[in-house]
């Protein structure tokens, strides 16, 4: 029996976007909350409900779609649609949801939104070191993972300003339960959580992830949102600087500020080049570390948004 592993309904003023991941059969709760090291192995053994017709329903409105090879789907509804969200198999059976993380997000009337990375931006993940990253996943319970204080506090401040929060991470959808548990149990502001496709262990080791994932997701958010001011938060370990530079070039009037966490003492040439190119665009920029004070940044954001 298929089951919904992850789902979200994002109500923009321009349209509604429903996306999710469906697994081929049910899972046990104790296999997804990171309670034991073997639980994480199980997360990479999940079989996707791939290449199957499903019907997404909101109230009386339906959209038919075909799930991808990773069990994912995305459909769009008119913004006037109202009602309960359900997902049905081709035969009409309702596919059960078992998601503790909120799935309904409605765009606020604020002019401000933040798009934040997760790994090594909000949660310490050691993405520079594959062995360390896997070790952290296997042996460190989500509730014992360390958050990045600057990002956590800045997000809380933006939430208090009624700004919308989106998390866009290159972490795979297998880790949805781990990351969502961390957010909920740490009382970090909840936001729509976008993750890369479901992976097998073999795919994880070979690092088969779409390079343009972040750029496409962030572009979709900006193009559908009514917001005028976006704050981009990331780190210098992987793709954030490169992606944020391209986003700033594409939407220069929409990017209020870019904040990048410094993860090492040395500033690499690629990082330096990206920083210089962002500066040339005239986009306000912050290169923060563990000692940086988030309060002046929040005051600046509030004043300029």
N, C-alpha and C positions, 0 to 999 in steps of 0.2 A: 504494500500500500504506500503510495507516495505521501510525502509530508513536506510542508514548507519549512525550509531551514532559515530563510531570511526574507523579509518583505518590508517594503516601505511605500507609503502613499504621500507624495509631496505635492501639496496644494499651492501652486503659484497662482497669481492673479490672472495670468495669461492662459494657463492650462494645468491639468493634473497629470503627474507622472507617477505611475505605479511600476515598481521594479522588484525583482526577487530572485531567489534560488530555490529550486525544488529538488529534493532528494528522492531516490527511487524507492526507499522503504523507511519505516520508522526507526528512530534512534532512541537510546535510553538516556534519560536525563543525566545520570551519573557519568555518562561518557562525554559530556559537552561542557562541563563547568570547570574543568581543569583540576578535579579533586585528586587525581592520581596520574603518575607519569604516563601510564599506558593510555589514558584518556586522549592525550594529544595525538598519539599514534592513530587512534581510532578516527580522529578528525580527518585524517588524510586517506582513510579507507572508504569514505562515504561515496556512494555511487549516485551520480546525477540522474535526474529524470529527464533524459536528453531526447531531443528531436520528437517531442510529443506535443500534440495539440492541447491547449488549455484555454479556458474561458475566464477572463477576469471580469468580475461584476462589482459595480458600485450602484447600490439601489436597484433601479430598473434598467440601468445601462450595462451593456456587455461589449467586450472587445476580445476577439479571438486572436491567438498568437501561437507560434511554435517555439518551444523551449530550445535553447542552444545546446551545444555538445557538453556544456558545463552545467546544464539544468537551469540556466538563467533566462529571464524574460524582462522586457520593458514595453509598456503600452502607455498610450496617452488618452486622456479624456477631456471633454469640454469642462471649463472651470465651473460651470453652473451645475454640474452633476452632484447629487447629494445621496447619501445612504451608506449602508454597511458594505465593507469591502469583503469579497469572497473570491476564492479561486476554485474552479471546477475542472474535473477531468472531462475528456471528450464525451463520455457517457452520462455526464451530469452529476457525478458524485462530488461532493465538496471535499477539497483537499484540506486536511486539518492544519491549523497553525499552532505552534507551541513556542511562542516568542515572548519573553519577559521584557525585552527592550521595546520601548514605544515604536509604533510603526506609522503613526499619523503625524505629519508635520505641516503646519499651515503658515504661509508667509505672513509676517507681521507688517504693521504699517510703518515701522521704522525705516529710515533711509540707509541703515547700517547693517552689514553682514560680515562674518568672518569665515574664511575657508582655511581649515587647519589640517596639517598632516597629523598622523598618530605616532608612528615609530620614531623614537629619538627626538620628537618634537613635544609630544604630550606624555608619552610613556617610554621609559628607558628600555631599549630593545637590542642594542649592539648590532645594528644592521651592517656596520662596516666589516664585522667578523662573522662569517656564516656559522662556524662552529659554536661561537658564543651565543649567537642568536638562537640556534636550535636548542642549545643547552638551557637557555632561559625559558624557552617554551616548554621543554620537557620537565624541568625540575623546579621551576618557580611558580607557585600558585598565583593566579591573577590578582588576588587580594594582597599579595606580598610584592608585587611589581612596584617599582618606584615611578612616581610621576615627576614631570618637569615643573617645578614650582612657578616659574615665570609664566609659562603658557597657561597652566591651570588657573592662576589668579587673574590673568588678563581675560581669559574666557569668561570667568565668573563676572568680572566687571562689565564686559560687553553684554552679557546676559541681563545684567541689571539695567543696562541702557535700552533693553528690549530689542537688541540686535539679534539677527538670525545666525545660527551656527551650523556649519556643515563640516563634516570630517571626510577628507578624501585621502585614502591611504593605498599604497601599493601592497599592503598585507593582503593575503588571499582570503577569499570568503570562508574558507575552512575555519578561520580564526574569529569569525563573527561572535561566537559565544564568549570566547576569551576576552575580546576587546570590549564587548558590550557589558560583560560582567564587571570589568575593571571600571568602566565609566559609571555604572549604576552604584556599585559598592563604594566607590571613592567620592561619590556626590559631585562628580564633575558635570558641568552643563551638558545636557542631552542634545544631540543634534543628529541629523540624517547621516548615516554612516555608509559611505561608498567604498567598496573593496573590490580588488581584482578577482578574476574568475576562480572557481573551485579548482584545486590542484590535487593530483596524486603525489605520493612520495617521490616517484621518479621525476615528475614534472617540477617538483619543488627543488630537487637536487640540481636539475639542469637549468633552473631559473627561467622557465618558459612563461614569461609574463609580457603582456602587451606594453610596448614602450610608450605608446601615446595615450594610455589610459587616463592619467591625471589631466592632461591637457584637454581631452575630449569632455571629461566629466565637469571640469571647472568651466569650460566654455558653455556647456549646457546650462549650468547653474546661472551664470552671468546673463546669458541670452534670454532665459525665461523669467528671471527675477526682475522685479520692479525697483530693486535697490540701485542707488547711485554711488554708494561707497562700499568697497570691499577691502578688507584687511586680509592679506595672505600671510599665514604663519607656517614655517617649515624649518628645515635644518640643512646643514651642508654635507650630509653623509651620502646622499644618493642623487635624486633627480630634481629636488625642489627648486634649486636656484635656476636650473635650465628651464624648467617648466614655467616658473613664475616670470622669468624674463620674457618668454614667448607670450604669456598671457598679458603682461604689461604692454608689450608691443601691439597686441591685437586690441586691447581695451584700455588704452592709456587714460581715458577720462573716467574710468570706473574704479581704478585701483587707487585707494586712499593711501595705503602704506604696505610695505613688505617687511616682515620680521623674520629673520633667519637665526636659528640657534647655532652657535659656534661649538663644535664637538671636539676640537683638538686645538692645541696651542699654535701649531703652524697653520698658516693660511696657504692652501695649495694654489697653484697657478690658475687652474680652471675656476676655482672659487673667486680669485682676485679678478679674473677677466669678466666673470658674470657680474660681480659687484660694480665694476667700472661701467659696464654697459647699462646696468639699471640706473646708475647715477646719471649717465648721459641722457636717459629718457626723462629725467626730472622727477622720478617717482621717489617719494620719501622712503628711507630705508633704515632699518635697525639691525645691527649684528650683535645679538645678545648672548650672554653666558650665564652661568649659575649665580653670579653675583649681581646681575642686572636688576634694577628696580622696576617693577611693572607699573607702579602708580603713576609716574610721569607719562608713560606711554598711554595709559588709559585716559589721563587728562587731555593729552594731545589729541587722541582719537575723538573724545567727546567734543572738544572744541572745534574740530575740523570736519565733523560729520553732520 
